Amino acid sequence: MTLELRSRPLSASPLVALAGQHDTPTEWYEPRPDAEGWKRRVVETAAEFEGRAWLRALAPALDASGAAAERLQRVAGTGGVAVTTGQQPGLFGGPLYTWFKAMSALALADELEKRTGVPTAPVFWAATDDSDFAEASETTVSMPGGAEVIRIEAQAEEGRPRSAVPLGGLGAQLDALTRACGSAPNGAALDAVRAAYAPGATVGDAYVRLLRMILEPLGVAVLDASHPAVRAAGRPLLEQALAHGRELEAALKQRSKLLKDAGHRAQVAHVAGRTLVFSNGNGGRQRVRVREADALVGSNSVDLSPNVLLRPVMERAILPTVAYVGGPAEIAYFAQVSAVADGLGAKRPLIVPRWSGVIVEPHVRKVLDRIGADVDDFADPHAVETRVAREQLPAGIVKALEQARARVESALDELQVADTPADVLPPAVLEGAKRQLLHKLDRLERRYVAATKRQGSELLTEVGTARGALYPDGKPQERALNAIPLLAKYGDDVLTGILAKAREHAAAL
C-alpha cells in the first residue's frame, strides 16, 4: 500500500468562498482572473518590473542555490514573474499546510509558465520577523496510540522577532521527533532538521535553513523576511504607510464596517491610533503610533517592518508577484489588504487558495478498513474510540443491558396501564420515571465503555494511532501534524504526491 492523498475544500467560510468567484466584489478583492485574464496579468506584471534590479536587491535575503537560484535568474533575466506564498516560523518546519503552500505555489508557477510562456518562479516568504512565539514553540507528531505535542520554552521576552530568538537546547525535542520517525528509511529529512536546528541558531534562522534544504532542490526559493535587504527594498512603501497613517486607519475602519454590515468579520482587528508599520529595536517590535509616524519618515535611525495587512502590499511592490497562494485566514484578511493598497495608490495583490488535503498512511488505512471508519469520523475526538470500545464489551454485558432496558420499559408500561383506571399519578410522572431509569442504564453502559477504554486493547491503540495521524488533538491534520516524520518514512513520495494534487488544483485556477 502507498500513501493516499485526498483533496478537500479549503474552508467553509463564506468570505473565502466569495474571494474565489470571478465576480468577486472588487472593492474587497482583486478578482480571480479567467484564462485570458491570467495571461494579461502575467504580461502586465512582468512589464512593470522590466529594467528593475529586484533580484539583485533581494538576493542576500533569498540566498538561493541550485534549482531555485536557476529559476530566479531565468525570471529576472527574461522579464518573468513570481508566485509567492509564505508562513511564519513553525517548529521543525511547522504543520503540513506549510508544505501544502509551498507545493501549491510551485504548481501554480509551473502552470502559468506552461500556459503563458513567461518564466515564473515560486518564492516562499518566511515571515521570520513575526513575533508570535506560540506557533513557533510547538509542533505535533503522530505516535503509536495517539498524538504528541513537542514544545520548546521561550528563550527571550515576548515581542521579539523570531529571527532574534535563540532556540536553546533541543535534545529532548529532537529525540521526540526521532521517535515519531520510527525506523526512518529516508533519513535525509531528519538529518536536515538536525543541521538546521543546530546549537546557536535562532528560531527564524533554523526555519529558513530547513525550508531551503528541502524546497530549493524543487525550485522553490525561500526569502528571509527579517533580512536587511528586504527592509531596504520595502523602505519607501513603509515610509509611505507612515505618512498616510491616519488615512489608512480611517480606510480600514470603513472596510471593517462594510464587512460587518455584509455579515462577515474583519480577520485583523483594528488597533486604534497605530499605523501598519512596526519599529524594531532592542525592546522588540512595536506598532508605530500615528502621532509619532511623521518623525520616522526620512529617518534611517529606526528599523521598520510591515504588519500583516501591509506585508502583501510591500511584497507586491518589491517582487514581480503575479499571485499570492494563501490559506483561509489569509484569504479572509486580504479583504482588508485591498483597502491598504488602495489607500497607498499601490498595486493590489491577488490571492488564490492553496491546495488543501489529507494524507492517509498505509497503516492508518488498514485501521480505517478494519473498523469501518473514514477520515472525518475522527473529527469528533471521542466518537470512534467510544464506538469501538462499545463493540468490544463482553456479549453477556451487552445482552444484560438490553434486557434491563426491556424490563424497565415493560414494567413501567404495565404500571401505567394499572394506574389508568385509578388515575393516582399523572401519566407524565410515570413517563419521567421511565426516562430517568433508562438514563441511569445509559450512564451505566457509558461507565462500562469508559472502563474498556482504560483497560485498552490492541485495536483501541490502533484507533488512537489513527486519530493522532488524522485529527491530532482534535484539529484537522494539515493544521497540526508535522511533516518531517512523513518525509522520513516515505521520502520523495510525500512532496511529489502533494505536488501532483496541487497541480490539479492549479490547473483548475
N, C-alpha and C positions, 0 to 999 in steps of 0.2 A: 504494500500500500504506500501511496505517496501523500504529500501534503495536499489538503483540499482547501482551496481559496474561494470564498464566496463574496460576491459584491452585495452591498447593502445600501439602502438610502442613507445619504449623509446625515439628514436631520429631518424632523417633522415640524420644525419651526416655520410658521407662515412667512416670516421675513426672509428666511433662507430660500424658501420656495419662490417668493416674489423676485428675489435677485436673479434667479435662474431663468426668468422669462425674457423673451426677446422684446416684449412690450413693457419692460420694467419702467416704473415712473422715473423719468430722467432726472428729477430733482433729487433723487436719493442715490441712484446707481448709474454708473456708466453702463449703457445697455450691452448685453451679451451680443456679439456680432453674429450674423449669419455667415455662410461660406464666403461670399464676396466681401462682406464687412471685415472678416479676418484678414483677407489679402490687403485691403486698403489700410487697415490698422498697422500691419507689419511694415508696409512700404512707408507710411507716414512717420512711424516711429524711427525707422532707420534713417530717413531723410532728416529728421530733427537732430539726430546726433552725428550726422555726417561732418567730418572735419574736427570733431571734438575728441580730445585725447582722454576720454573717460577711463579707458583701461589702464593707461599709464598712471593716471591719478589714483586709481583704486588697486593697482597691482600689489602694493605691500599688504593691503588688507585681505586680498584674495590669496596671495602666496600659492598660486595654483601650480600643479605639476601634472605630468602625464597627459592623459586624455582630456582632463578638464582644462589644462592650460592650452592644449592644441585647439580645443573648441573655442575658447575665449579669443585666442589670437585670430582665428578664422573670422569670427564675428566682428572683431574690431578692425581687421584689415580689409574687409569687403563690405562694410556697411550693413551689418546684421543687427539682430535684436536679441533680447533676453527674456526668458520666462523665469520668474522668481517665485520663491516660497520662503518660509522661514519659521523659526521657533526659538523660544528662549531655552537656555540650557536645562537638560534633564539628566539626572544621574545615570551614568553608563549609557548615554545616548537618549535616555528618556523612553516614553512609551512607543508603541508600534506606529501611531499616527505620524510621528516624526519621519519615519521611513516611508510611510504612505505618501506624505507630502513630497519628499524628495523624488520618489519614483513617478509621481503624478506630474511634477514639473519637467522631468526628463521626457516622459511620454508626450506631453504637450509640445515641448520644444521640437522633438523629432517629427511630430505630426505637422506642425506648422512649417518646418523646413521642407518636408516632403511635398506639401501642397503648394507652397509659395516659391520654393527655390531660393529663399533668403536664409542665409546661415543664422541659426538660432541656438543660443546656449542656455542651459539651465543653471541658475545660481541659487544657492541656499543661503539665506540671510540669517546667520547665527546671532541672535539677539543677546550677546554677552553683556550688553550694557543694562540689561534688566536687573532689577534689584529685589525681586521676589524670591526669597531663598527657599520657600516651601516646595516649589516644583523641582528645584534643583537638588533638594536634600533627600529625596527618596525615590525608589522605584519598586515595582512589584514583579516577582518571578513566580513561576509555577513550580511547585514541589509535589512530590508524592503525598497525596492526602489533602492538598489544598494550596492556597497562595501564601506567599511570604513577602512581607514588605522589608526592603533593605533601606536603612536610613543612615545619614551622616549628621553629625552635630555641627551647628553653626560655629565657624571659626572667627567670625567678626560680627560687629554690630549690624543689625538690620538696616537696610537702606543703602548699603554699598553695592555697586555693580558687581555682577558675578565674575567679571574679569579681574576684580581686585580681591576676591575672597579666596584664601588658601584652602586647600582640601583637607589638610591634616592627614593623619594615618588612616588608611583604608584596609588594613589587613583583614579584619573581620568581615567587612562588606565584600571584599574580593573573594574571600572564602565562600561566602553565601552564594555569590554569583557563580562560582566554580561548581558548587554542589548542584545548582539548578541546571548547569550544562550537562551533567551526567558524564558519560564516557567521552563525549565531545569528539566524534571522529573528525570534525573540521575545526581544528583549534585556532585557526587564524583570527577569528573574531575575538576570542578570549585573549589572545596574545595582543591584539590591537588595544583592547581595554587596558591591559596591564601597562602597555607602553604609554598610552595617553594619560592614564590616571596615576602617574608616577609621583614620587615624593617631590615636593616643591612646586607642583603645578597648582594653578588656581582652578576654580570651578569652570570658568569660561574657557581657559586655555585647554583643559582636558577635553571638554566637549567639542571644541573646534578641531582639535587634533584627531579625535576618534572619528568624527564625521569625514574629515579629509581622507583618512586612511581607507575608509570603506567606500566613500562616494566618488572620489576623484578618478579611480580606475574606470568608473562607469561614465565619466564625462561630466559629472556634476561638480561645479566649483562651489567652495564654501567661503563666504565673506564674513570676517570677524567685525561685527558692528562697533566694537569698542576701539578699533584701531584708529590712531590719529588721522590716517588718510581718509577715513570715512567722515570724520568730524570736519576736516578741512574741505572736502568736496561739498558737504552739506551746509557749510557755514553761511553762505549767502541766504539760503532759504530759512535757516534757523533765525538769523537776524531779522529777516523779513517777518517771520512769525512773531518775534518780539515786538517789532514796530507796530504790528497790527493786532496786538493782544486784545484790546477792547473790542474791536470789530469781530474778531474770531470768537470771542466769548459770547457776544450777542448772537452771532450766526448759529453757534452750537446750541444755545438755549432755545432758539426758534426751531431748530431741527428736532430737538428732543420733544418739544411741544407737538410738532406735527406728527412725529412717530407715535406719541401717546394718544393723540386725537384719533389716529387711524387704528388704534388697538394694539400697537406694538410697544416695546420697551427699549429705551436707549441703552445699548450694550455698555457704553462707557459713561459712568456717572459724571455729572457736571461738578467741577470744583470751582466755587466762586472766587473771583479775584486772582486766579492763577492763569498763567499762559500755558501754551502747549510745549514749552521748552524747559528742559532740566539744566540746572547748573551742577557741575560735577566737581567736587573737591574732597578734601580730607574728611569732611563731615558727611560724605555720601552724596546721593542725588537729591536735589531739592527742586520742586517746581518753582520757576521764577514768578514772582508776584507781578501782576500787571503794572502796578505803580512803580516797580523797580526796573521794568524792562528797558526803558529808553536809555538808561545808564550803561547797559551792556552792548548796545548797538555800536558797532565800530570799534569795540574794545576786544583785544585778544587775551585779556588777563584771566578770563573765565572759560573753562571748557564747557561746551554746550552739547546737548543731545536731544533728540525728539521724544515726545511722549507717543503713546500707542496710536493716536489719531493723526499725528504729524508724520510719523515714520513712513507710511506708504507713500505720502506725497513727496517726501525727501528721496525715497528710493527711486521713485519715478523720475525725479529731477536729475539724479546722478548716474542712473543706469538706463540703457535703452529698453526699458521694461514694457513689453507688449501686453503682458498679463501677469497677475499675481495669483498663485494657486493657494487657496485657503480652506480652512475648516469652518464649521458652523458659527463659532464665536466671531471669527474674523469677518465672515460674510455679514454678520449682523452689524458689527461696528463700522463696516465700510459705508453704511447708510449715513453715518456721521462724517466719515472721511471726505466724502464729496463736498460737504459744507466747508471743510477746511480748504480743500483745493480751490473751490470757487472763490472763497474769501481772499486767497492769496493770488488769484489770477493764474494758478498753476494748472498743469495738465492733470486731469482726473485719472487716477489709476483704475484699471479694470480688474475685478476679482472674479475668478471662476472656481467652482468647487473641486476639491481634491477627490481622489478615489477613496471610497470607504468600504471596508470589508472585514471579514473574519477569517482566521486561519485555523483549520481543524487538523491537528496532528493525527497520524495513523492510530496511535494507542487511544486517543480520545474518540475517534470514530468507532473503534471497537466497543468502547464503553457505551456510546450512544446506541449502537445497534443492539447491544446486549440487553439494555434496559428499556428499549423502545422510546427513546427521547430524542429531541432535536436541540439545536444550539440555544434557541430563545427560551426553552423551558427553564434554563438556568438563570434567566433574568430575575426570577424570584429566588433569593439565595437559599431558601429552605425547602421549596416545593418538591424538587426531585428527590432529595435525600429522605424527606418525610414519606413520600410515596414508596420508595424502595424499602425503607425501614418497615413500613406497614405491611408490605408484601412479604417481609421476612419474619413476621410474627408467627409463632407456632400455630399450626392449624387448630389445635384444641382451644387456644385462647380466642382465636378469631371466631370459632363456632360458638363458644360460650358467650362472647359479647353479643353475637347476633341473636342467640336465644334469649339473653337477658333483655334486649330491646323488644323482642317479640312479646315476651311475658309482660313487660311493663305496659306496652300498648294494649295487649289483651286484657290485662287486669283493670286498667283504667277505663277501657271501653265498657267492660262488664259493670264496673262501679257506676258509670254514667247511666247505663241502662237501668240499673237497680234504683238509682236515685230519681229517675224521671217521674214516676208517679208521686213520690213523696215530696219532691222539689225541696229537699233540705238545703242543698247548696246550689248556687247558680252554676250553670254549665261552664262559665269562664273560669271558675275556681278549679274545677277538675281538669280542664284543658291546660291551665297553668301548671298544675301539679305534674301532669304528664310531661310537659316540656322541661320542667326542672329535673325530673328523674332521668329523662333521655339525655339532657345536657350533662348530668353527672356521669352517665355512662360514656359520653363522648370524651369528657375530661379524663376518665379512667383509661380509655383507649389511647389518648394522646400521651399519657404517662407511660404506658407500655411501649409506644413508639419511641419516646424520648429515651427510655431505658435501653432499647435496642440500639439506638444511635450511640449511646455512651459505651455500650459493650463492644460496638464496632464489628466489622466483618471485612473480608477481603473485597466484597462488592461495594460496600459503603466507602471504603478507602478509595476505590477506583472512581466512584461517583464524586468524591471530594476532589480528586485529582482533575477530573473533567471540569468541574465547576471552577477550580482555580485557574484552569487554562482558558476558559471561555468567558467567564464573568468574574474575574478576580476581585474579591472584596465587594461584590455586587455591582461592579462597574463594567460597561462594555469592554471587551478585550482590548480594542485599539486605544482606549483612553488610559489604560493602566499597565498592561503587560509589557515587560522589557523584551526587546528583540534579540539581544545577544545570545541567550540560550538557544533560540530557534536557529540563528545563524551558525552557532557552534554544532548543533545536531544535524542540520540539513544543508549547510553550506550555501552554494550559489542558488539552490532551488528556491530559497526564500525570496531573495530580491528579484530573481528572474520571474518567479511566479507573480509577485506583486506588480512588476513592470508589465507583464502580459495583460493583467487585468486593467492596469492603469492605461495601457494603450487602447483597449476597447473603450474605456471611459473618455479618453482624449479624442478619439475619432468621433464620438457622439457629441462632443462640444462644438 
